[in-house]
Amino acid sequence: MTTVASVRRRPPRVPYDLFDAPELACVDALRSVLEIAVAAVLAANPELLTEEPLERRDDLPAQVWIADAIVADARTLRAALDRYRAALDAREREPERPDDDDIPF
């Protein structure tokens, strides 16, 4: 069964949050748009919400099979966006290294 993933809400971004990683604005926006797109695709194709696997149903139109692929691809992209965001968050938590540029050799 395909379901709409739960959205992990984050506070809205402010310019200060984006100084070190401005791409996070797009990452967060894309993730939100993916959630909306998946919800719309599932609403338009309720066959995807049944318990019965699609592989057992050969009577479905091509639109449903393509919709299933869109939902699966959106899930994959969402996971990649989450990994990217986690990597940036981990980078922010790393202790700052001293600047070694002033070593006289």
N, C-alpha and C positions, 0 to 999 in steps of 0.2 A: 504494500500500500504506500502511496506517495502522500506526504503531508507537507504542510507549510512549516518550515523550520522556525523555531522561536528566535526572535530578534533580541540580541543582547544590546540593550540600550546604553549608549554612552552619552555623556553630556555634549552639548553642541560645541563645536570647535570655535575657538577665538583666534585672532591673528597670532597672539603670543604662542599658542600651541603649535603653530605651523612653521615657526622660524627654522627649526632643525629638520623638519620633514614635511614640506609643503604638499607632497603627494598624498598625505593622509586625507586631505579634503576630498580628493577624487576617490580614494579607496573607500572612505565612508559613504560618499554619495553613491558610488557604484553598488556597494553592498545593499544600501537601502532600495535602490532601483531594482536590484535582483529580487529582493523580497516581494516587491509590488508585482513584478513581472511573473514570478512563480505563482503568486496568488491569483492573478488574472488568468494565466494559462490553466490552472487547476479549476477555476470557476467555469471556464469555457469548455473544459473537458472533464466532467465529473466522473467519467469512466476510470480515470486515473486514481480516484479515491476509493475504489472498491478493494476488498480484501483479496480477490482473485487475481493472481499474477497475469499480466498482459500476455505472456507467452502461451497461456492456455486459451486465449481468446483470439481466434483468427477471423472473427466477424467484424473487427473494428476497422474504421476507415484510416487511411494514411495519416490524416490530421492528428489522430490520437497517438499514433506511434511517434510522429515528429514531436508532438507536445511532450511526450514522455522523455524523449532525448533532450529537449530544451530544459526540462526540469532537472534531469540528471547532470547536464552540463553546467547549469546554474549552481547546483550543489557543489560541483567540483571547483568552479570559479570562486564561490563563497569560501570554501576551505582554503584556497590559495590566498585569497585576500586576508583571511584571518591569520594565516601563517606569516604573511608579509607584515601585517600590523604587529603581531607578536614579536617578530624579529626587531622591528623598530622600537617597540616598547622595551625589549631586553637591552638594546643598545643605549637607551636613555638611562637605564638603571646601572650601567657599568660605571665604575669609578673613573673619574677623569685622570688621565695620565699626565704627569708633569711634562711641560714643554721642554724638550731636550735641545732646542735650537740654539741655546746660549752656551753650550759646552764649547770651550775654546780649542778644539782640535779638529 
